[in-house]
Amino acid sequence: MPVYNPILPPQAITQILIVSNPNKEPVRLNYKLSYYLSGEQINESGEIDNGFPSSIDLI
């Protein structure tokens, strides 16, 4: 269990996704979040369909 400190905020959660897109089609991401804030459950969902590069050159 992580250490609790009432003075410092918790660390951010980071997730890295690796997407294979050999056909170079537009990438859309559907997401669903569920978390508790002040004892109340928060549910959020949506779609991100812009902001992804059409191609990425890896070095």
Backbone torsions as a table, in degrees:
resi	resn	phi	psi	omega
1	MET	NA	136.9	-178.8
2	PRO	-66.3	154.5	178.2
3	VAL	-70.8	136.3	179.8
4	TYR	-99.0	132.2	176.8
5	ASN	-134.3	114.0	-176.5
6	PRO	-69.7	-12.3	-178.0
7	ILE	-93.3	-44.0	-178.4
8	LEU	-89.7	139.5	177.3
9	PRO	-70.6	157.7	178.4
10	PRO	-67.9	157.3	178.1
11	GLN	-69.5	152.2	176.8
12	ALA	-71.6	152.8	176.1
13	ILE	-99.0	129.6	-179.8
14	THR	-121.7	136.0	177.0
15	GLN	-131.2	133.5	179.6
16	ILE	-109.1	128.5	177.7
17	LEU	-112.6	134.5	175.1
18	ILE	-109.6	120.8	-175.3
19	VAL	-113.9	127.9	173.5
20	SER	-93.7	126.0	-177.5
21	ASN	-136.8	68.0	-174.8
22	PRO	-64.6	-25.8	-179.4
23	ASN	-87.3	-1.7	179.0
24	LYS	56.4	34.7	176.1
25	GLU	-79.6	155.8	177.7
26	PRO	-57.5	138.4	-177.6
27	VAL	-98.2	129.9	174.7
28	ARG	-121.0	141.3	-179.7
29	LEU	-121.7	120.4	172.2
30	ASN	-96.9	136.8	-179.4
31	TYR	-133.5	155.0	177.0
32	LYS	-142.3	121.4	179.8
33	LEU	-115.3	141.8	174.8
34	SER	-140.8	124.2	-178.8
35	TYR	-154.0	168.3	178.6
36	TYR	-108.9	135.3	177.2
37	LEU	-133.0	115.4	-177.9
38	SER	55.1	40.0	177.4
39	GLY	81.6	-2.6	-179.7
40	GLU	-106.8	133.7	179.6
41	GLN	-78.6	131.2	178.8
42	ILE	-113.7	129.6	176.4
43	ASN	-120.4	131.1	-179.0
44	GLU	-140.3	139.6	175.7
45	SER	-145.1	159.6	-180.0
46	GLY	-178.2	-171.4	-178.2
47	GLU	-137.2	137.0	174.1
48	ILE	-114.0	116.8	-178.5
49	ASP	-124.5	11.2	173.5
50	ASN	-138.8	168.8	179.5
51	GLY	93.5	-5.2	176.4
52	PHE	-97.0	134.7	177.3
53	PRO	-68.0	147.0	-179.8
54	SER	-72.3	-29.3	174.9
55	SER	-151.7	150.5	-179.8
56	ILE	-128.4	126.4	176.0
57	ASP	-91.4	119.0	178.9
58	LEU	-92.6	138.6	179.5
59	ILE	-98.0	NA	NA
